[in-house]
Amino acid sequence: MDNELAAQAAADRDWKPRANQWAVAITVTLATFMEVLDSSIANVALPHIAGSLGASENEATWVLTSYLVSNAIILPASAYLTTFIGRKKFYMICVVLFGISSMLCGLAPSLPILVFCRVLQGAGGGGLAPSEQSILADTFSPKDRGKAFALYGLAVVCAPAIGPTLGGWITDNYNWRWIFFINVPIALISLYLTNRLVEDPPHIKREVAKSAREGLKLDLFGFGLLATGFGSLEFILDKGQEDDWFGSRVITFFVVLCVVSLATLILWELHELKIKKRPILNLTLFKRKTFAIPFVLMFVLGFTLYGTTVLIPQMVQQLLGYTAELAGLVISPGALCIMLMMPVVGILVGKTDPRYLICYGFTMLSVSMLAMHTFSLQSSFRYIMWIRVLQASGLAFLFIPINTITYIGIPREQSNDVSGLTNLARNIGGSTGTAFVATMLTRRQQAHEAVMIRGLTPGNEAFRNQVNRLKGLFHGGGNVAANGFGGQTKGSLHTAQAFIYSQLHRQSAMLAYMDIIAVFAVFCACMIPLVLAMGRIRPPSGDSPMH
């Protein structure tokens, strides 16, 4: 038995793919970029989709929600499903499902059919990112893994920034259906290359062979709990602010359902481990500091990345009058900065303690948030763009080192579990960040507005003087009487008051954005002590069966 285990360990250690490892990396990154891009590309097309299919914009948001819910369910289950059919076959099935459902989304004649097709698309897309990450972890040696994750990071970090701009351009110049049709040729190319270049390592083949011998024993109860728990969580995050959170019975019901499902899932998975069965979620990974802490860091990365990617375009459109295309352009240089920095970080992660890179990344994020706190209604395009570039320079130092650390000390056969859970952390973090921005913006704006409006009374001399000046601008002169607004026409008075209120509304919105940015800054700064709590981590070197 010992000789057999030693032979398996040697086979795992010596295994290398027959194809060039960088060809494999580019192949799997292609489909993942397509999937991550699709999670944000439909955002700007919602009004067009609603108008074309005879639905309200509120109903059209299910095009986004259905995709995210389905995606969140498959992400943590992808490692479990791989053990039954093999990673390569599972990945190819996901590509096929994503491609076919994309074509059906483009052909959908009604909103219900489009939503159903988006559910299928989310299920296919949910298995792509974790499968790619585990493929890269097995294909590259520990010392080269940082460079491989740099390529993967380009897809995951840049795609959300490019998505809204590309989606807006396609929708304006062609038709919203083409944001789905463009996935089809990419899926076909990815499918062909995957079939030719990607192969399963020995430990995956052993798991599939073991499953074949023991028969197909799907943990349907565990999968049902997982689907209910994470599906409910994604629904809550996406619809919470829209339905006023606990003011809605529907949201309250799903919160209770989510908590009960996830708590039961944890107990069930621990029971499955006790009786030596393959759990859907490998909770034993959280015993390691080098996994548990990076899991939190990946959540914060998703929270910050997606939160600010929503916040900045929304702020410049709402308060500065930017078009959708210009709003996309203001954050695009940040994506370019990440593209330039990722290869540098990929090299550095193999030469220095990854913790220092992560600390630098969170420090730069905090500094950039403090710089964002200087935004005003007079901020220029160039100023906002360069602050976003400063923020992006910090993001580039986070993704690769965090991913690299999560695989330290992990056996190869658990690489799929690691990739599934870390991608889940990033996605749930992104949804939480987006929900946080939407909720805080509404509530903090109302709070600031309530404080500011108290001074806008006829007894306030400054207010009366301002109305006087505006009256002169709108109607060519005239003074407000000392005892109030007597002697003025109602029209001129209302025009002046409406203008002042619109300015107050903009100022209160800007203050709300500043509050959100301050929370982001503190949140990122608090991660630095957590990073150092992992203890010293040596740069990876050589080949090892352990990650």
C-alpha positions in Angstrom: 0.0 0.0 0.0 2.8 2.4 0.9 4.6 1.6 -2.4 1.4 2.3 -4.3 1.0 5.7 -2.5 4.6 6.5 -3.2 4.2 5.6 -6.9 1.1 7.9 -7.1 3.0 10.7 -5.4 5.8 10.3 -7.9 3.4 10.3 -10.8 1.7 13.5 -9.5 5.1 15.2 -9.0 6.5 14.2 -12.4 3.4 14.8 -14.5 3.5 17.6 -17.0 1.0 18.4 -19.9 2.1 17.3 -23.3 1.2 20.6 -24.8 3.1 23.8 -24.1 2.0 25.1 -20.7 1.4 28.7 -22.0 -0.7 27.4 -24.8 -2.9 25.7 -22.2 -3.0 28.9 -20.1 -4.1 31.0 -23.1 -6.7 28.4 -24.1 -8.5 28.3 -20.7 -8.2 32.0 -20.1 -10.1 32.7 -23.3 -13.3 31.2 -22.1 -13.0 32.6 -18.6 -12.5 36.1 -20.0 -15.7 35.6 -22.1 -17.6 34.5 -19.0 -16.5 37.3 -16.7 -17.1 39.8 -19.4 -20.6 38.5 -19.8 -21.4 39.1 -16.1 -21.1 42.9 -16.7 -21.6 43.5 -20.4 -25.4 43.3 -20.2 -25.7 46.0 -17.5 -25.9 49.0 -19.9 -28.2 47.2 -22.4 -31.0 46.7 -19.9 -33.1 49.6 -21.2 -32.8 48.4 -24.7 -33.7 44.8 -23.7 -36.7 46.0 -21.7 -37.9 48.1 -24.7 -37.4 45.4 -27.2 -39.2 42.7 -25.2 -42.0 44.8 -23.9 -40.9 44.7 -20.3 -40.2 47.3 -17.6 -36.6 48.1 -16.7 -37.3 46.7 -13.2 -38.4 43.4 -14.8 -35.3 43.4 -17.1 -32.9 43.4 -14.1 -33.8 39.7 -13.8 -31.5 39.3 -16.8 -28.6 40.1 -14.4 -30.0 38.5 -11.3 -30.8 35.1 -12.9 -27.2 34.9 -14.2 -25.6 35.8 -10.8 -27.8 33.3 -8.9 -27.1 30.4 -11.2 -23.4 31.3 -11.2 -23.2 31.4 -7.4 -24.7 27.9 -7.2 -22.3 26.2 -9.6 -19.1 27.9 -8.4 -18.7 26.0 -5.1 -20.1 22.7 -6.6 -17.7 22.6 -9.6 -15.0 20.7 -7.7 -17.5 18.1 -6.6 -18.9 17.6 -10.1 -15.4 17.3 -11.5 -14.8 14.1 -9.5 -17.5 12.2 -11.4 -16.7 13.1 -15.0 -13.2 14.6 -15.0 -12.0 18.2 -15.1 -11.4 18.5 -18.8 -14.8 17.0 -19.7 -16.6 19.2 -17.1 -14.8 22.3 -18.5 -15.8 21.4 -22.1 -19.4 20.8 -21.0 -19.4 24.2 -19.4 -18.1 25.9 -22.6 -20.7 24.1 -24.7 -23.5 25.1 -22.3 -22.3 28.7 -22.2 -22.0 28.9 -26.0 -25.4 27.4 -26.7 -27.2 29.4 -24.0 -25.5 32.6 -25.3 -27.0 31.9 -28.8 -30.4 31.2 -27.3 -30.2 34.5 -25.2 -29.6 36.4 -28.5 -32.6 34.7 -30.1 -34.9 35.0 -27.1 -38.4 36.3 -28.2 -39.6 37.2 -24.7 -38.2 38.2 -21.3 -39.1 34.9 -19.5 -37.2 32.9 -22.1 -34.3 35.2 -22.0 -34.1 34.9 -18.2 -34.3 31.1 -18.5 -31.4 31.1 -21.0 -29.4 33.4 -18.7 -29.9 30.8 -15.9 -28.3 28.2 -18.2 -25.6 30.6 -19.2 -24.8 31.3 -15.6 -24.6 27.5 -14.9 -22.2 27.0 -17.7 -20.1 30.1 -16.8 -19.9 29.2 -13.1 -17.8 26.1 -13.8 -15.3 27.9 -16.1 -13.3 30.1 -13.7 -12.6 27.5 -10.9 -11.8 24.9 -13.5 -9.3 27.2 -15.2 -7.6 28.1 -12.0 -7.1 24.5 -11.0 -5.9 23.7 -14.5 -3.3 26.4 -14.2 -2.3 25.2 -10.7 -1.6 21.7 -12.0 -0.1 22.7 -15.3 2.5 25.1 -13.8 5.2 24.4 -11.2 4.9 26.4 -7.9 7.7 28.8 -9.0 6.0 29.7 -12.3 2.4 29.7 -10.9 2.5 33.4 -10.3 3.1 34.2 -14.0 0.2 31.9 -14.9 -2.1 33.6 -12.4 -1.1 36.9 -13.9 -2.6 35.9 -17.2 -5.7 34.6 -15.4 -5.9 37.8 -13.4 -6.0 39.9 -16.6 -9.2 38.1 -17.5 -10.9 38.4 -14.2 -9.9 41.9 -13.3 -10.0 43.6 -16.7 -13.2 42.0 -18.0 -15.6 43.8 -15.6 -14.0 47.1 -16.5 -14.3 46.5 -20.2 -17.7 45.0 -20.1 -19.9 48.1 -19.7 -18.0 50.1 -22.3 -18.1 47.2 -24.9 -21.7 46.5 -24.1 -22.7 50.1 -24.6 -20.8 50.4 -27.9 -22.4 47.2 -29.3 -25.9 48.2 -28.2 -25.6 51.7 -29.6 -24.1 50.7 -32.9 -25.7 47.3 -33.6 -28.3 45.5 -31.4 -28.4 44.3 -27.8 -28.6 40.7 -29.1 -25.0 40.9 -30.3 -23.7 41.1 -26.7 -24.7 37.4 -26.5 -24.0 36.4 -30.1 -20.3 37.4 -29.8 -19.8 34.6 -27.3 -20.6 31.8 -29.8 -17.4 32.0 -32.0 -15.2 32.4 -28.8 -16.9 29.3 -27.3 -16.2 27.3 -30.5 -12.5 28.3 -30.6 -12.2 27.6 -26.8 -13.8 24.2 -27.3 -11.5 23.2 -30.1 -8.3 24.3 -28.3 -9.4 22.7 -25.0 -10.0 19.4 -26.8 -6.6 19.5 -28.4 -4.4 20.9 -25.6 -5.9 20.3 -22.2 -5.6 17.0 -20.4 -6.4 15.7 -16.9 -3.5 15.0 -14.5 -3.2 11.5 -12.8 -5.0 12.5 -9.6 -8.1 13.6 -11.5 -8.1 10.3 -13.5 -7.9 8.4 -10.2 -10.8 10.3 -8.8 -12.9 9.6 -11.9 -11.9 5.9 -11.8 -12.9 5.6 -8.2 -16.3 7.2 -8.8 -16.8 4.8 -11.7 -16.0 1.8 -9.5 -18.2 3.0 -6.6 -21.1 4.2 -8.9 -22.6 7.6 -9.2 -23.5 8.7 -5.7 -24.5 12.3 -6.0 -25.1 14.1 -2.7 -28.5 15.5 -3.8 -29.4 16.8 -0.3 -26.1 18.6 0.0 -26.4 20.1 -3.5 -30.0 21.2 -2.7 -28.8 23.0 0.4 -26.0 24.6 -1.5 -28.3 25.8 -4.3 -30.9 27.1 -1.8 -28.3 28.8 0.4 -26.1 30.5 -2.1 -28.9 31.1 -4.6 -30.9 32.9 -1.8 -27.8 34.9 -0.8 -27.3 36.2 -4.3 -30.9 37.1 -4.7 -30.8 39.0 -1.4 -27.7 41.0 -2.4 -29.1 41.8 -5.8 -32.7 42.7 -4.8 -32.3 43.8 -1.2 -32.0 47.6 -1.7 -34.6 47.6 -4.5 -37.2 46.0 -2.1 -36.0 47.9 1.1 -34.3 44.9 2.7 -36.2 43.8 5.8 -39.1 46.1 4.9 -39.9 43.4 2.3 -41.4 40.1 3.4 -39.9 38.5 0.3 -36.3 39.6 1.3 -36.9 38.6 4.9 -38.1 35.1 3.8 -35.0 34.6 1.7 -32.7 35.8 4.5 -34.2 33.2 6.8 -34.0 30.6 4.1 -30.4 31.5 3.3 -29.2 31.3 7.0 -31.0 28.0 7.7 -29.8 26.4 4.4 -26.1 27.4 4.9 -26.1 26.4 8.6 -27.6 23.0 7.7 -25.2 22.7 4.8 -22.2 23.2 7.1 -23.5 20.5 9.6 -24.3 18.1 6.7 -20.8 18.5 5.2 -19.1 17.9 8.5 -21.2 14.7 8.8 -20.2 13.6 5.3 -16.5 14.0 6.3 -17.0 11.9 9.4 -18.4 9.0 7.4 -15.6 9.3 4.8 -17.8 10.6 2.0 -16.8 13.2 -0.6 -18.3 16.5 0.5 -19.6 19.1 -1.9 -17.7 21.8 0.1 -14.3 20.8 1.5 -14.6 22.7 4.8 -11.3 21.2 6.1 -9.5 23.8 4.0 -10.5 26.5 6.5 -8.2 24.8 9.1 -5.3 26.3 7.3 -4.4 30.0 7.9 -3.0 30.1 4.4 -6.4 29.3 3.0 -8.8 30.9 5.5 -7.2 34.3 5.5 -6.7 34.5 1.7 -10.4 33.5 1.4 -11.3 36.7 3.4 -8.8 38.7 1.4 -10.4 37.5 -1.9 -13.8 38.5 -0.6 -12.5 42.0 0.1 -10.8 42.2 -3.3 -14.1 41.4 -5.0 -16.0 43.8 -2.7 -13.6 46.6 -3.6 -13.1 45.9 -7.3 -16.8 45.5 -8.2 -18.0 48.1 -5.7 -15.7 50.8 -7.1 -16.3 49.7 -10.7 -20.0 50.4 -10.1 -19.5 53.5 -8.0 -17.2 55.6 -10.3 -19.2 55.3 -13.5 -22.5 55.9 -11.6 -21.0 59.0 -9.9 -19.7 60.7 -13.0 -22.9 60.0 -15.0 -25.3 61.1 -12.2 -23.4 64.1 -10.9 -21.0 65.2 -13.7 -23.2 64.5 -16.7 -20.9 62.0 -18.4 -22.3 59.8 -21.1 -22.2 56.0 -20.7 -19.3 55.8 -23.1 -17.3 58.5 -21.3 -18.0 56.9 -18.0 -16.5 53.7 -19.3 -13.5 55.5 -20.6 -12.7 57.1 -17.2 -12.1 53.7 -15.7 -10.6 52.0 -18.8 -7.0 53.3 -18.1 -7.2 51.5 -14.8 -7.7 48.2 -16.6 -4.7 49.1 -18.8 -2.6 49.7 -15.7 -3.6 46.3 -14.3 -2.6 44.7 -17.6 0.8 46.3 -17.5 1.4 45.5 -13.8 0.2 41.9 -13.7 3.3 40.4 -15.5 5.5 42.3 -13.1 3.6 41.0 -10.1 3.7 37.5 -11.6 7.5 37.7 -11.6 7.8 39.3 -8.1 5.6 36.7 -6.4 8.2 34.0 -7.2 11.0 36.1 -5.7 9.6 37.6 -2.5 7.2 36.9 0.4 3.7 37.3 -1.2 2.5 38.9 2.0 4.5 42.1 1.3 3.0 42.3 -2.1 -0.5 42.0 -0.7 0.2 44.6 2.0 1.5 47.0 -0.7 -1.7 46.4 -2.7 -4.1 47.1 0.2 -2.0 50.2 1.2 -2.3 51.6 -2.3 -6.0 50.8 -2.3 -6.4 52.7 1.0 -4.3 55.6 -0.3 -6.3 55.8 -3.6 -9.6 55.8 -1.6 -8.3 58.7 0.5 -7.4 60.5 -2.8 -10.9 59.7 -4.1 -12.3 61.4 -1.0 -11.1 64.7 -2.6 -13.6 64.3 -5.6 -16.0 67.1 -6.0 -18.6 68.4 -8.5 -15.7 70.3 -10.2 -13.3 67.3 -10.6 -12.0 66.9 -14.1 -12.0 63.8 -16.2 -8.2 63.6 -16.1 -8.1 63.9 -12.3 -10.7 61.1 -11.8 -9.0 58.9 -14.4 -5.5 59.2 -12.7 -7.0 58.4 -9.2 -8.6 55.3 -10.8 -5.2 54.3 -12.2 -3.6 54.7 -8.7 -6.3 52.4 -7.4 -5.7 49.9 -10.2 -2.0 49.8 -9.4 -2.9 48.4 -6.0 -5.4 45.9 -7.3 -2.7 44.4 -9.5 -0.7 43.5 -6.4 -3.5 41.5 -4.8 -5.0 39.0 -7.1 -1.9 36.9 -8.0 -0.3 36.7 -4.5 -3.6 35.9 -2.8 -4.3 33.1 -5.3 -0.7 31.8 -5.0 -0.9 31.6 -1.2 -4.2 29.6 -1.2 -2.4 26.7 -2.9 0.5 26.5 -0.4 0.5 23.1 1.4 -2.6 21.9 -0.5 -2.4 18.4 -2.1 -3.1 18.4 -5.9 -6.3 16.5 -5.5 -7.8 19.4 -3.5 -6.9 22.1 -6.1 -10.4 22.1 -7.5 -11.9 22.7 -4.1 -9.5 25.6 -3.5 -10.3 27.3 -6.9 -14.1 26.8 -6.5 -14.1 28.4 -3.0 -11.8 31.3 -3.8 -13.8 32.2 -6.9 -17.0 32.0 -4.8 -15.4 34.4 -2.3 -14.6 36.9 -5.1 -18.1 36.7 -6.7 -20.0 37.0 -3.4 -17.7 39.8 -2.4 -18.5 41.5 -5.7 -22.2 41.2 -5.2 -21.9 42.4 -1.6 -19.9 45.4 -2.7 -22.4 46.3 -5.4 -25.3 45.9 -2.9 -23.4 48.0 -0.3 -22.9 50.9 -2.8 -26.6 50.9 -3.8 -27.8 50.8 -0.3 -25.4 53.3 1.3 -25.8 55.7 -1.6 -29.6 55.9 -1.1 -29.5 56.1 2.7 -26.6 58.4 3.1 -27.9 60.8 0.5 -31.2 61.0 2.3 -29.4 61.6 5.6 -27.2 64.4 4.2 -30.2 65.9 2.4 -32.3 66.0 5.6 -29.5 67.9 7.4 -28.8 70.4 4.6 -32.5 71.2 3.9 -33.1 72.4 7.4 -31.4 75.7 6.6 -33.5 76.4 3.5 -36.2 78.5 5.1 -37.5 82.0 4.3 -35.9 83.1 7.6 -32.4 82.3 6.4 -30.8 85.5 5.1 -28.2 83.6 3.0 -31.0 81.6 1.4 -33.0 84.8 0.6 -29.9 86.4 -1.0 -29.3 83.4 -3.1 -32.9 83.4 -4.4 -32.4 87.1 -5.2 -29.4 86.4 -7.3 -31.1 83.5 -9.1 -34.2 85.6 -9.7 -32.0 88.1 -11.5 -30.5 85.4 -13.6 -33.8 83.8 -14.5 -36.0 86.9 -14.9 -33.7 89.8 -15.4 -33.8 91.4 -12.0 -36.0 92.0 -9.0 -35.5 91.7 -5.2 -37.0 89.5 -2.7 -38.9 91.5 0.0 -37.3 91.6 3.4 -40.3 90.0 5.1 -40.2 86.9 2.9 -40.9 86.4 -0.8 -43.8 88.8 -1.2 -44.0 90.8 -4.4 -42.5 88.0 -6.5 -44.4 85.9 -9.0 -44.8 82.3 -7.9 -43.1 81.1 -11.1 -39.9 83.0 -10.5 -39.8 81.9 -6.8 -40.4 78.2 -7.7 -37.8 78.3 -10.4 -35.2 79.7 -8.0 -36.1 77.2 -5.2 -36.0 74.3 -7.7 -32.6 75.2 -8.9 -31.3 75.5 -5.3 -32.8 72.1 -4.4 -31.2 70.5 -7.5 -27.8 71.7 -6.3 -28.5 70.5 -2.8 -29.5 67.1 -4.2 -26.2 66.9 -6.1 -24.2 67.9 -3.1 -25.8 65.4 -0.8 -25.2 62.7 -3.4 -21.6 63.6 -3.6 -21.3 63.5 0.2 -22.9 60.1 0.1 -20.3 58.9 -2.4 -17.6 60.2 -0.1 -19.0 58.3 2.8 -18.9 55.1 0.8 -15.4 55.7 -0.3 -14.3 56.3 3.3 -15.7 52.9 4.3 -13.8 51.3 1.4 -10.6 52.9 2.6 -11.0 51.8 6.2 -12.0 48.3 5.1 -8.9 47.9 2.9 -6.6 49.3 5.6 -7.9 46.7 8.2 -6.8 43.9 5.9 -3.1 44.7 6.4 -2.8 43.2 10.0 -4.8 40.2 8.8 -2.2 39.6 6.0 0.7 39.7 8.5 -1.1 37.3 10.8 -0.4 34.5 8.3 3.2 34.4 9.3 6.2 34.3 7.0 5.7 32.7 3.6 8.7 31.7 1.5 8.6 32.3 -2.3 7.6 29.1 -4.0 10.3 27.2 -5.8 10.8 23.9 -7.6 8.2 21.2 -8.4 6.2 19.6 -5.7 3.1 17.5 -5.5 1.9 19.8 -2.8 0.7 23.2 -3.8 
